[in-house]
């Protein structure tokens, strides 16, 4: 009786499993042993037998080879039981890993995953980190533009005021002003974005 498991090498990518490799090695060993015994058995045909004793020895050797072949097949079949059990255990472990990986998550686990994704604790930086980076870049750009515009506007307003008062260009226009007039002219501007 031979045990043959068909299609087990392709299910779940079993070619790398240790039990499959052991089974293949055992099968190759059995095939080599049986081929050797069959060759020895076929060589009995060419053995010369002149007496009844030679014929009985030849028959005894033939039966001995047949018994050895049967024993090799039986040993292989017995070992296959253990290989099949090992394969089933390894396949079960792989299935359990896959089931655990794709198992539905509890509400708490989903909540933790959302937090991790948003804050970027485990993975790259997360959605929140990317948004904050973009916000900082936009804020810097807007701040630079606003300061340039305010500086241009204050320069224009100052030059217009100086023109009205008759202050010469190139002077700062504060030479003849009192401290109160200077404070009114240069008010502090606070802006926040």
C-alpha positions, 0 to 999 in steps of 0.5 A: 500500500502506497500513500500518495498525497496529490496537490499538496505542494501547491496549496499555501506554497508548501514547497518551502515547508520542512515536512515537505522537504523531509517527505521528498527526501524519504521518498527519494531514499525509498526509490533508490533502495527499491531500484537497487533491490529490483536491479539485484532481483533482475540480475538473478535471471543471469545467475547459472543454476546447475543443481537443485540447491542453486535453484533453491538458493536463487528462489530464496534470494528472490523471495528475500529481495521481494521481502526487502522491497515490501519492507522498504515500501512499508517503512516508507508508508509508515513514515508518510503517516508522520510526514502527513501529520507534520505537514498538517500541523505546519499548514494549520499553523500557517492558516492560523497565522493568516486567520489571525492577520485577517481576523476582524478587529474589536472596536478598541483595536480599530480605534488604536489603528486610527490613532496610530495612522493619524499620529504616525506613531508606527508608520511613516508620519501619518495623516496628521503629520503630513497635514501639519507639515503642509500647514507649516509650509503654507503659514511660512509662505503667507507670513513672508508675503504679508511682511513684504506687502506690509513693508511695501505699504508702510514704505508707500504710506511713509513716503506719501506722508513725508511728501505732504509734510515736505520732508526730503527723500532719504531722510527718515522724516522724524527729525522735527517730530515730537515723541508723541507724533513719532509714536502715532506715526509708528504704531505697533502692528500685531498679526497672527495667522 
